[in-house]
Amino acid sequence: MLKTFPAFEEIKDLIHRARHEDLGPQNDDVTSRLTIDEGAVGVGTLMQKEVGIVCGLPIVEMICRVYDERLRVEQIPGFHIEVIEARFSDQRSTPLLRIRGPVRAILAVERVVLNFLQHLSGVATATARFVRRVQGTGARIFDTRKTIPGFRLLDKYAVRAGGGENHRVGLHDAVLIKDNHLAGVPVREIPAFVGRAVAASRAE
């Protein structure tokens, strides 16, 4: 279902919340303001330091856009996003992207960028482990709705990046009759109950 990275419009509120909880209502990085010259510019390099699947690189530019429009995300020759996104690497020192611009802005955006990338890469890498475990058995690995609030589209993208498959996105896009729906139904009536639900679903 989520083969492509979510669009900015779909996750911009999440990015803005992450920015607000870090910089606060005053939009202030106190330490950088007191120690870094306002006009200082520089470049930071994102590095992969653990074996696993890199996931979430498209969000870096989105985050930088929200933080400071002067920030520029640069791809590294030989390590373009199309090549390294959702790919397994057994190297512990792989350059991913560069962020160039005001040093204060780079320092402010750093942790939020890493938080997103580490979470999504962790989901993708863990999914890949499960996929490898069932390889050759005919079993398939699906995700669920048990996601961190606000992260559902990103988490489901990460599952796909790890080789898993998406189940329903939410309560709105698929029918799933569970034990909770059957709790008040006598056992002998369950087949008819499910049959009516299936018929109603097909009629919509």
Number of C-alpha atoms within 10 A of each C-alpha: 11 17 13 9 17 17 12 15 8 11 17 16 12 15 20 14 13 17 19 14 10 16 16 12 9 8 12 13 15 10 11 15 11 9 9 14 12 13 9 11 15 13 15 15 15 17 14 20 13 13 14 22 26 27 30 26 22 16 21 22 19 18 24 24 14 14 19 16 12 12 23 18 19 15 15 13 9 10 14 13 18 10 9 18 18 25 16 18 16 12 11 12 13 16 17 21 22 16 23 18 20 20 21 21 23 21 15 20 22 16 12 18 21 15 12 21 20 16 17 27 26 20 23 29 25 16 24 21 14 15 19 12 11 12 10 9 7 6 10 13 18 16 17 14 15 8 13 9 8 14 15 17 17 23 26 30 26 31 29 23 29 30 20 21 21 20 15 16 16 11 9 7 9 11 12 9 11 8 9 8 11 14 10 9 12 9 10 8 10 14 10 10 15 14 11 12 14 13 10 10 11 8 7 5
